[in-house]
Amino acid sequence: MATTVPPRFPWTQRLTAGWESDGVCSLRALRRWKRYLSATPDDAETIVSHSLRLPVMPALSGSPESPGKKLLEGDDTPEEVVVAYHERTKHHYHRYAASLGQMDWATQPDPFRRYEGAQLIRFPLSDTRRTLPYWKIYVPGSVAPMPLSIDSLSIFFRYALSLTAWKRFQGTTWSLRANPSSGNLHPTEGYAVLPALDGVHDRPASYHYAPKEHGLERRADLDLTVWSALMAAFPKSSFLVGLSSIPWREAWKYGERAFRYCQHDVGHAVATMRISAAALGWRLFLFSGPSDAGMTKLLGLDRDADYGHAEREHPDLIALVTPAGPDGPHGVSRGLPEETLRQAEAGPWYGKANALSPAHGVDWPVIEEVVRATCRQSKTPTSEDFSRFASEEELFGAPVRSGSLSAEKVILGRRSAVSMDGTTSISAEAFFRMLARLVPTSDRRSMPWDAIPWKPRIHLGLFVHRVRGLPPGLYALARDPDKVETLRAVLRGDFLWQRPPTCPSGLHLYLLKEGDCHALAASVSCGQDIAGDGAFSLGMIADYMDSLITYGAAFYRNLFWEAGMVGQVLYLEAEEAGIRSTGIGCYFDDPVHEVFGIVSRDWQSFYHFTVGGPVEDVRLTTLPAYGPERGNLPDPTVPR
Ligand SMILES: Cc1cc2nc3c(=O)[nH]c(=O)nc-3n(C[C@H](O)[C@H](O)[C@H](O)COP(=O)(O)O)c2cc1C
C-alpha cells in the first residue's frame, strides 16, 4: 500500500508504513471491507447492504470483547467522559472502533417509530410542486411567508424529514428521506408542538412526525395556559419543533461509534428543517437554553408507561419556527421558560411506542455513558458577536441571484453518491460558491447559519482533486475569520498558506500544499474510493477542546450538529451544481490529524465529506415516496 502514496506528501508515508508495521490484521480488514464494497450483482443481500451504505466494519473490528467496560473509572467530569469516549471510538488503521463486526439481520431495527393508539393526522400531498428557485431560499426576505396551515406544515415536513423515494432491488425495498443518515438507519425522530390549527386539532398539542405516512401523531394535548406561556415572547403563528435520537438504530450496526453518527444526523436534520422553513418564507432558531429534562417533559420521552420495552429516545433540541421576517423575533434570545416546559407533562398523553427490534444482540453501555455526560442542564442562552465576519458581497464576490433548479427539485432530489467517476471537475467559481455557503455573514442572516447562536467551531481541511483553475492539493478553509492565525499555529509548520488569487476576499481559503492527494484522501476515509474520486473531499476539523471548555461537555453534540449542517449545505449545493456528494462518517481519525499536522488533541476531525461526479447504480429501481405520487402501487414493505 505504501507505493500508492504520492511522493509529494512524504510525511504521509508514515501513515501507510504504520499500517504494515501495525500488523497484517489491519490490512486484511481493509481488504475485506473493499471486497464488500465491490460485491458482485448476483449477491442480493450484499447489493442491498451496499445500496443502503450498510457495510459493517470487517470482523476483527475494535474490541467487542469489552463492550461493557466503562469509559473511565472513578469520579470523572463530564468533559473527561466525553474525551474518553471520543478517543475510544476513533477508527485506527490497525483497529476499528468496537462494533459487532457483522450484520445481525434478525435484530435489524425498524426505521419507523409509531405511537400506537395516537391519532394520526395525514398531511395532504397535493400542493408540494412549488417552482421557487433554489437560490432564493438563501436571499433574506425574498420568499413571502406562507400562512401557517395544514398545507404549509405539510410542505415543511416534506422538505425537512419526509421520505423522498423508495428503492427496490430484487424484491427488497427501502426508503430514502430528505434528511440523510449514516447507513440509512435514521436514528432521528421529529416532533412538533403546534397551536390549534384547522384540519389538525382544535387545541394546542404535541405531535410526533411519522415519515412513512407523512403525518403527525398526536401525543399530547397542551393546556392553553401552558401553550400561551411557552410562546408568549414569539410572533403569532410560531410553533416549536423538536428532535430526539434512538441510538440503538445506529449502534445495531456501528457499535460504540454510533453516538457520533446520531449527532451528525441531528445536524443534517437541523439544516433540512431550517432550509425547509426558508422555502416557506419562515425562519428557524435553535434554543440554546432549555435543559434535556425540560425537553423530555415537553416531548413525553420519559413516560415509562408509553415506552414499555420499546427503545428509548434521548432529547436533542427544540427550535422555534416562525413566520417573522428577516430581522427575526427578539424573544428567541430569552429562550423557553423551563418551568413551563415541565408543565407539558400534565397532558393528557396518547399512544404507545413500538419496539424497533425483537431483541438486542449486544448493547453498548459506553453510549449510555456519553449520553449522560452530554446531558444538557438549563443555561443562559448563547449570544455571540459576528461583527468581524464578512458580508455576503465579500464572501461571494457577486451574490448568487440565479440558478438552474427549483428548491423542491434540489431538496427532494438530494441523494448520496454511491461512487464517484474520478473524472468530473468543477470550476473554481462553483467551488468558491459552495464554500461561501458554509460561512455565516456579519449580519447573521445567512441561511442556515442564522439558526444557531454560536460562532463556527468547525473548519475544513480540504483534499482538492479536480477544481479547474486551482492546483490540486491540500487546502484549509477557516469558517471564522478570527481563527485563521490559530489554525496556522495548529497545522503543519511548513504549509504555504497562500490565498488562491481569484478567491473572494471574504472567503478564508488557503492552499497549504500542492500535490495529488487522491490516494491519501481515500486511505484516510477508511479506504473509501469516493473520497479520492470526487472533485474534492474534506475533513471537518473541530476546535474541540476549547469548545468543551467554553460551553461544557454537552456541546460535544453541537460540534457534530454543526458538522452535519455543513454537510447538508454541501449536499444541496452539489445537487444545484449538477453533481453529487456523500457524507463520510468512516475515517481514520488520527491519520487525518497527521495529514494536516495536528499533534495535540485540542483539534479533532469530526466528519468527512466528498463532492464530485456520481456514478449511478442502474441496478436499482426508484419508486415514488407516497401514495398519490405512486399511482395505484401498494405501499412498499420495509425490509427487516
Ligand atoms: C453522518 C453520515 C455518515 C455517512 N458515512 C458514509 C460513509 O462513510 N460512506 C458512505 O458511502 N456513505 C456514507 N453516508 C451516506 C449514507 O449512507 C446515506 O446518506 C444513506 O444511505 C441515505 O442515502 P441518501 O443520502 O441518498 O438519502 C453517510 C451519511 C451520513 C449522514
PDBQT file of the ligand as one rigid body, heavy atoms in Angstrom, charges set to zero:
ROOT
HETATM    1  C1  LIG A 701     -23.323  11.027   9.192  1.00  0.00    +0.000 C 
HETATM    2  C2  LIG A 701     -23.249  10.269   7.889  1.00  0.00    +0.000 A 
HETATM    3  C3  LIG A 701     -22.170   9.433   7.638  1.00  0.00    +0.000 A 
HETATM    4  C4  LIG A 701     -22.092   8.753   6.420  1.00  0.00    +0.000 A 
HETATM    5  N1  LIG A 701     -20.997   7.971   6.163  1.00  0.00    +0.000 NA
HETATM    6  C5  LIG A 701     -20.876   7.353   4.973  1.00  0.00    +0.000 A 
HETATM    7  C6  LIG A 701     -19.700   6.632   4.647  1.00  0.00    +0.000 A 
HETATM    8  O1  LIG A 701     -18.748   6.555   5.444  1.00  0.00    +0.000 OA
HETATM    9  N2  LIG A 701     -19.646   6.035   3.416  1.00  0.00    +0.000 N 
HETATM   10  C7  LIG A 701     -20.672   6.115   2.502  1.00  0.00    +0.000 A 
HETATM   11  O2  LIG A 701     -20.570   5.571   1.401  1.00  0.00    +0.000 OA
HETATM   12  N3  LIG A 701     -21.806   6.825   2.798  1.00  0.00    +0.000 NA
HETATM   13  C8  LIG A 701     -21.918   7.432   3.990  1.00  0.00    +0.000 A 
HETATM   14  N4  LIG A 701     -23.042   8.189   4.275  1.00  0.00    +0.000 N 
HETATM   15  C9  LIG A 701     -24.152   8.268   3.304  1.00  0.00    +0.000 C 
HETATM   16  C10 LIG A 701     -25.361   7.459   3.792  1.00  0.00    +0.000 C 
HETATM   17  O3  LIG A 701     -25.105   6.109   3.652  1.00  0.00    +0.000 OA
HETATM   18  C11 LIG A 701     -26.610   7.902   3.038  1.00  0.00    +0.000 C 
HETATM   19  O4  LIG A 701     -26.952   9.182   3.488  1.00  0.00    +0.000 OA
HETATM   20  C12 LIG A 701     -27.771   6.948   3.278  1.00  0.00    +0.000 C 
HETATM   21  O5  LIG A 701     -27.550   5.707   2.691  1.00  0.00    +0.000 OA
HETATM   22  C13 LIG A 701     -29.066   7.521   2.730  1.00  0.00    +0.000 C 
HETATM   23  O6  LIG A 701     -28.945   7.798   1.365  1.00  0.00    +0.000 OA
HETATM   24  P1  LIG A 701     -29.266   9.247   0.802  1.00  0.00    +0.000 P 
HETATM   25  O7  LIG A 701     -28.241  10.181   1.382  1.00  0.00    +0.000 OA
HETATM   26  O8  LIG A 701     -29.154   9.103  -0.691  1.00  0.00    +0.000 OA
HETATM   27  O9  LIG A 701     -30.624   9.627   1.273  1.00  0.00    +0.000 OA
HETATM   28  C14 LIG A 701     -23.120   8.890   5.459  1.00  0.00    +0.000 A 
HETATM   29  C15 LIG A 701     -24.203   9.745   5.724  1.00  0.00    +0.000 A 
HETATM   30  C16 LIG A 701     -24.265  10.441   6.917  1.00  0.00    +0.000 A 
HETATM   31  C17 LIG A 701     -25.422  11.367   7.154  1.00  0.00    +0.000 C 
ENDROOT
TORSDOF 0
